[in-house]
Amino acid sequence: MRATRVITLFTDFGTRDIYAGVMKGVILSICPDVQLIDLTHGIPPQDIRAAAWQISASYNYFPKGSIHLAVVDPGVGTSRRPILVACAGHFFIGPDNGLFSLLYQSGKPFDVYVLNQKKYFLDKISATFHGRDIFAPVAGHLACGTPPEELGERITDPVSLSATKPKFDGGTLYGEVVWIDRFGNLITSISEEEFKKHIQGKPFVIKVGSISLKFLQKTYAGAAEHGIIALFGSSGLLEIAEVSGSAARRLKMGTGAAVTVTIEKNLKEIEENRS
């Protein structure tokens, strides 16, 4: 017996409207035996960069062969292409707008297909809801055994966001805030792996806005109440948090804000050169 296929739904639709539910209806009409999982519908509207990081941080916790239907699509109805990505034993369906950039930049082999076989779409295609009319039916057909090669044509030029990974230069690791969770924690692009690789156990200074931090905590309760702390969260990324509070609100910072980690010796040299 064929194992039940998992399809996750990942959107900026929210839960107030019918959009996510209608997509489920389309999928189930085509492939009724799938298991549908609402991964999130809470991505900030049109925030492609934040969505790219959330996709990268979540897909690997699902079984190989899972299909991840992602719709954060400010360019819906324009010339942007609908695509299917095969990477790391998973499948990703959504708009070609940079949503899957971190898959392309992961170093893992991947294939990208432009979805151009209209017989796998709904008969009537709205210019404003490709999630229902293109992506959902394609996900249903893929789940029920239609191979990617029949759903579209392989391409080699998918859209990729610029410089989403942190860089290390002159003793400083440069990153940015890529997500703010419900608790107001500032989740950055700096992974624990990158941190250890470049900082190598040396004294360091983390700078975010006007705040400087010289220590990492292990838990969110690692300091006095309302203290600002740094730690590596469950996603393996560096986070800035406020104990029993919201770092985002306290520091008045959002996604895209710069975060640096500098080896302390190099920081002193930088400050001396400035003076």
LINGISUL-V705703 format. One record per residue. N is the residue number from 1. RES is the residue in three letters. SS is DSSP state (hx for helix, st for strand, lp for the rest). Layout:
n:N res:RES ss:SS
n:N res:RES ss:SS
This chain:
n:1 res:MET ss:lp
n:2 res:ARG ss:lp
n:3 res:ALA ss:lp
n:4 res:THR ss:lp
n:5 res:ARG ss:lp
n:6 res:VAL ss:st
n:7 res:ILE ss:st
n:8 res:THR ss:st
n:9 res:LEU ss:st
n:10 res:PHE ss:st
n:11 res:THR ss:st
n:12 res:ASP ss:lp
n:13 res:PHE ss:lp
n:14 res:GLY ss:lp
n:15 res:THR ss:lp
n:16 res:ARG ss:lp
n:17 res:ASP ss:lp
n:18 res:ILE ss:lp
n:19 res:TYR ss:hx
n:20 res:ALA ss:hx
n:21 res:GLY ss:hx
n:22 res:VAL ss:hx
n:23 res:MET ss:hx
n:24 res:LYS ss:hx
n:25 res:GLY ss:hx
n:26 res:VAL ss:hx
n:27 res:ILE ss:hx
n:28 res:LEU ss:hx
n:29 res:SER ss:hx
n:30 res:ILE ss:hx
n:31 res:CYS ss:lp
n:32 res:PRO ss:lp
n:33 res:ASP ss:lp
n:34 res:VAL ss:lp
n:35 res:GLN ss:st
n:36 res:LEU ss:st
n:37 res:ILE ss:st
n:38 res:ASP ss:st
n:39 res:LEU ss:st
n:40 res:THR ss:st
n:41 res:HIS ss:lp
n:42 res:GLY ss:lp
n:43 res:ILE ss:lp
n:44 res:PRO ss:lp
n:45 res:PRO ss:lp
n:46 res:GLN ss:lp
n:47 res:ASP ss:lp
n:48 res:ILE ss:hx
n:49 res:ARG ss:hx
n:50 res:ALA ss:hx
n:51 res:ALA ss:hx
n:52 res:ALA ss:hx
n:53 res:TRP ss:hx
n:54 res:GLN ss:hx
n:55 res:ILE ss:hx
n:56 res:SER ss:hx
n:57 res:ALA ss:hx
n:58 res:SER ss:hx
n:59 res:TYR ss:hx
n:60 res:ASN ss:hx
n:61 res:TYR ss:hx
n:62 res:PHE ss:lp
n:63 res:PRO ss:lp
n:64 res:LYS ss:lp
n:65 res:GLY ss:lp
n:66 res:SER ss:lp
n:67 res:ILE ss:st
n:68 res:HIS ss:st
n:69 res:LEU ss:st
n:70 res:ALA ss:st
n:71 res:VAL ss:st
n:72 res:VAL ss:lp
n:73 res:ASP ss:lp
n:74 res:PRO ss:lp
n:75 res:GLY ss:lp
n:76 res:VAL ss:lp
n:77 res:GLY ss:lp
n:78 res:THR ss:lp
n:79 res:SER ss:lp
n:80 res:ARG ss:lp
n:81 res:ARG ss:lp
n:82 res:PRO ss:st
n:83 res:ILE ss:st
n:84 res:LEU ss:st
n:85 res:VAL ss:st
n:86 res:ALA ss:st
n:87 res:CYS ss:st
n:88 res:ALA ss:lp
n:89 res:GLY ss:lp
n:90 res:HIS ss:st
n:91 res:PHE ss:st
n:92 res:PHE ss:st
n:93 res:ILE ss:st
n:94 res:GLY ss:st
n:95 res:PRO ss:st
n:96 res:ASP ss:lp
n:97 res:ASN ss:lp
n:98 res:GLY ss:lp
n:99 res:LEU ss:lp
n:100 res:PHE ss:lp
n:101 res:SER ss:hx
n:102 res:LEU ss:hx
n:103 res:LEU ss:hx
n:104 res:TYR ss:hx
n:105 res:GLN ss:lp
n:106 res:SER ss:lp
n:107 res:GLY ss:lp
n:108 res:LYS ss:lp
n:109 res:PRO ss:lp
n:110 res:PHE ss:st
n:111 res:ASP ss:st
n:112 res:VAL ss:st
n:113 res:TYR ss:st
n:114 res:VAL ss:st
n:115 res:LEU ss:st
n:116 res:ASN ss:lp
n:117 res:GLN ss:lp
n:118 res:LYS ss:hx
n:119 res:LYS ss:hx
n:120 res:TYR ss:hx
n:121 res:PHE ss:lp
n:122 res:LEU ss:lp
n:123 res:ASP ss:lp
n:124 res:LYS ss:lp
n:125 res:ILE ss:lp
n:126 res:SER ss:lp
n:127 res:ALA ss:lp
n:128 res:THR ss:lp
n:129 res:PHE ss:lp
n:130 res:HIS ss:hx
n:131 res:GLY ss:hx
n:132 res:ARG ss:hx
n:133 res:ASP ss:hx
n:134 res:ILE ss:hx
n:135 res:PHE ss:hx
n:136 res:ALA ss:hx
n:137 res:PRO ss:hx
n:138 res:VAL ss:hx
n:139 res:ALA ss:hx
n:140 res:GLY ss:hx
n:141 res:HIS ss:hx
n:142 res:LEU ss:hx
n:143 res:ALA ss:hx
n:144 res:CYS ss:lp
n:145 res:GLY ss:lp
n:146 res:THR ss:lp
n:147 res:PRO ss:lp
n:148 res:PRO ss:hx
n:149 res:GLU ss:hx
n:150 res:GLU ss:hx
n:151 res:LEU ss:hx
n:152 res:GLY ss:st
n:153 res:GLU ss:st
n:154 res:ARG ss:st
n:155 res:ILE ss:st
n:156 res:THR ss:lp
n:157 res:ASP ss:lp
n:158 res:PRO ss:lp
n:159 res:VAL ss:lp
n:160 res:SER ss:lp
n:161 res:LEU ss:lp
n:162 res:SER ss:lp
n:163 res:ALA ss:lp
n:164 res:THR ss:lp
n:165 res:LYS ss:lp
n:166 res:PRO ss:lp
n:167 res:LYS ss:st
n:168 res:PHE ss:st
n:169 res:ASP ss:st
n:170 res:GLY ss:lp
n:171 res:GLY ss:lp
n:172 res:THR ss:st
n:173 res:LEU ss:st
n:174 res:TYR ss:st
n:175 res:GLY ss:st
n:176 res:GLU ss:st
n:177 res:VAL ss:st
n:178 res:VAL ss:st
n:179 res:TRP ss:st
n:180 res:ILE ss:st
n:181 res:ASP ss:lp
n:182 res:ARG ss:lp
n:183 res:PHE ss:lp
n:184 res:GLY ss:lp
n:185 res:ASN ss:lp
n:186 res:LEU ss:st
n:187 res:ILE ss:st
n:188 res:THR ss:st
n:189 res:SER ss:st
n:190 res:ILE ss:st
n:191 res:SER ss:st
n:192 res:GLU ss:hx
n:193 res:GLU ss:hx
n:194 res:GLU ss:hx
n:195 res:PHE ss:hx
n:196 res:LYS ss:hx
n:197 res:LYS ss:hx
n:198 res:HIS ss:hx
n:199 res:ILE ss:hx
n:200 res:GLN ss:lp
n:201 res:GLY ss:lp
n:202 res:LYS ss:lp
n:203 res:PRO ss:lp
n:204 res:PHE ss:st
n:205 res:VAL ss:st
n:206 res:ILE ss:st
n:207 res:LYS ss:st
n:208 res:VAL ss:st
n:209 res:GLY ss:lp
n:210 res:SER ss:lp
n:211 res:ILE ss:st
n:212 res:SER ss:st
n:213 res:LEU ss:st
n:214 res:LYS ss:lp
n:215 res:PHE ss:lp
n:216 res:LEU ss:lp
n:217 res:GLN ss:st
n:218 res:LYS ss:lp
n:219 res:THR ss:lp
n:220 res:TYR ss:lp
n:221 res:ALA ss:lp
n:222 res:GLY ss:lp
n:223 res:ALA ss:lp
n:224 res:ALA ss:lp
n:225 res:GLU ss:lp
n:226 res:HIS ss:lp
n:227 res:GLY ss:lp
n:228 res:ILE ss:st
n:229 res:ILE ss:st
n:230 res:ALA ss:st
n:231 res:LEU ss:st
n:232 res:PHE ss:st
n:233 res:GLY ss:lp
n:234 res:SER ss:lp
n:235 res:SER ss:lp
n:236 res:GLY ss:lp
n:237 res:LEU ss:st
n:238 res:LEU ss:st
n:239 res:GLU ss:st
n:240 res:ILE ss:st
n:241 res:ALA ss:st
n:242 res:GLU ss:st
n:243 res:VAL ss:lp
n:244 res:SER ss:lp
n:245 res:GLY ss:lp
n:246 res:SER ss:lp
n:247 res:ALA ss:hx
n:248 res:ALA ss:hx
n:249 res:ARG ss:hx
n:250 res:ARG ss:hx
n:251 res:LEU ss:hx
n:252 res:LYS ss:lp
n:253 res:MET ss:lp
n:254 res:GLY ss:lp
n:255 res:THR ss:lp
n:256 res:GLY ss:lp
n:257 res:ALA ss:lp
n:258 res:ALA ss:st
n:259 res:VAL ss:st
n:260 res:THR ss:st
n:261 res:VAL ss:st
n:262 res:THR ss:st
n:263 res:ILE ss:st
n:264 res:GLU ss:hx
n:265 res:LYS ss:hx
n:266 res:ASN ss:hx
n:267 res:LEU ss:hx
n:268 res:LYS ss:hx
n:269 res:GLU ss:hx
n:270 res:ILE ss:hx
n:271 res:GLU ss:hx
n:272 res:GLU ss:hx
n:273 res:ASN ss:hx
n:274 res:ARG ss:hx
n:275 res:SER ss:lp
